[in-house]
Amino acid sequence: MSSNDERQTPQSDLAFSVEHQLMSSDDVSRALKRMAHEIVERNQSVDMISIIGLQTGGVAFATRMGELLEEISGRLVPIGLLDVSFYRDDLSRNPMPKSATTTIDHDLTDRTVVLVDDVLFTGRTIRAALNALSDWGRPRSVQLAVLVDRGHRELPIRPDYVGKNLPTSLDEAIVAKLDGVWISKRVGS
Amino acid sequence: MTTSIRGDNLLSLDRVSKEAIVEILDTAESFVEVNRRSIKKVPALKGRVVASLFYEESTRTRLSFETAAKRLSADVLSLAVASSSVKKGESLRDTISTIDALGIDAVVLRHQSSGAALQVSRYVPHVRVINAGDGLHQHPTQGLLDAFTVRQILSERAGTSGLESGAELFRGLRVLIVGDVRHSRVARSDIAAYVTLGCDVRVAAPGTLLPVDIENWPVSVVEDFDEALEWADVVGLLRLQRERGSGSFVPSLGEFTQTFGLTSERAARLRPTTIIMHPGPMNRGVEIDSKVADLPCAVIERQVANGVPIRMAVLYLTVAGSKEEVVL
């Protein structure tokens, strides 16, 4: 289960039954490719783009997105990883995430930052990420790419690039990986 | 056994599990990165209040705890005991109640009496208590930062990261603790940390500076200090605690240096990879020769530098964490 989903479903120690797969690895790969093209199209060039993956669920997608942008444009796009644990506003309300390391090796001032995550849910992770980013400089703009948007936003945040919109209910959990997306429902309650 | 210090006090390393120690070291690894940034501050403890209460003098521990709290965005109440009502005879209990009345989330306590931190944790059960050294008993964050420093150096040498190595590099690691074990809370915390992590720990000291119950400790006492130096992967020196009367436990400082000091001649017996540690402040020329303290394998400044991320990790886990939560 991705770290994102663990936060979103604090009762994740209860049994979840894996019900069904919603996207295959081919679906995921096609969605990422389309999103990469949209990123290039919208920004015209990749020269000023920095890809920032959110720890830990967004890491694999950020890495893949970087490769795709390089394939499309022939230029290397810098990738960074951001851990937002210390910026969350729900530290005392939810299980404390295991902290991971932030690695951003360049100044983000005046760059176009594309945040990449696996699942967009309440928007609180993104809020924390926006706060964290400001410690690395002042990006010209920040865009958001997520593989799955499952709804239930609690903050005024919307994604710029979406792999798939998945209307979900609150007792469902989403697992998104490079090799597929699964949905499960909590059982026994 | 404590399996995680989340939402708990940190009074001693004696009953803290290997998993809990590794969790602290791993969290500190994230804070090392924070300390390298140009903006060395995260909002994790924003709005929380940490009181620092030092009944004994201290430079590095106090400064690094307060730096750690500030880098986590906590507000720090710092009580200068020497100029406080303590001088008018206020008891520890009353001082704690007074500070508590101001609304605090954690207290960092250094006190000359063993068990003071435990006592305070009973006075204010809703406040997280972090022991910054109590008498001869414990100095948990020093034990943690020493283990962290060793893991950092060994993982660098092995070309891996501290996070990946977990507790692996400690297995069978040969640690020699030298000097005033009897009066040293650092020795007690270091030994607890190293033994829990899987090290083979031995101590070397004149008989008078060994604790009376040494046979109950999970360590062996070395017969020949010089041979043990060749055996050791890590040599942890201890300060001769003259303020606790150590001076009267040895015939003379000169004789202590002759028999158990790390002199230049003795340091020559060490393997080049052996790590030399000292918790500071050093008595140069007593337990450690001035030249030895400046050797490349002496990592004393690194220990000080690691004090900040370790104390950030301890404050973060104890103050922001909660006990009931699921460990993910």
Interface residues (C-beta under 8 A of the other chain):
Chain A: S3 E6 P10 S12 D13 D83 S85 F86 Y87 L91 S92 N94 P95 M96 P97 K98 S99 A100 T101 T102 T103 N131 A132 D135 W136
Chain B: R6 D26 T27 E29 S30 E33 V34 R37 I39 K41 V42 P43 A44 L72 L163 Y316 L317 A320 G321 S322 E325 V326 V327 L328
